[in-house]
Amino acid sequence: MPIWRLEPINPDDHHWRASTYAGHLTVRAADEDKARELATSQFRIGAEKPPGAEVPRMPWLYSWLATCTRIEDSEFEEDGPQTILGPEEALSRALPPL
C-alpha cells in the first residue's frame, strides 16, 4: 500500500479542536481517502462549538484543512496493513481504530 503524508494547513483553525493531534502524519493506506479516514478514526474527539462559529469538522477529511501527499521514497515499507506510521507523538495520541 502507498505511504502518505498528511499535514495541517492551519493548525490554529478552530476545526482542529475536533482532533487529538494537529501535526504531520505518515500513513500507510490504499488511497488518499483511506489515509484521511484512518487519521479521522484515530484522532477524533468531540469538540464544543465556539460562540459565533460553526461546529468543528473533523479536519483530516478536508483538503482545505489538511494536505495529503503520496510519498514515493519513504523510509517505511509499503507492504503491511493500513496504519498510522508516525511520528511517535501522533502514535501516543491515537485512539484504537473503529
Helices and strands as residue ranges (DSSP letters): E 3-8, G 14-18, E 25-28, H 32-43, G 59-61, E 66-71, E 83-86, H 88-93
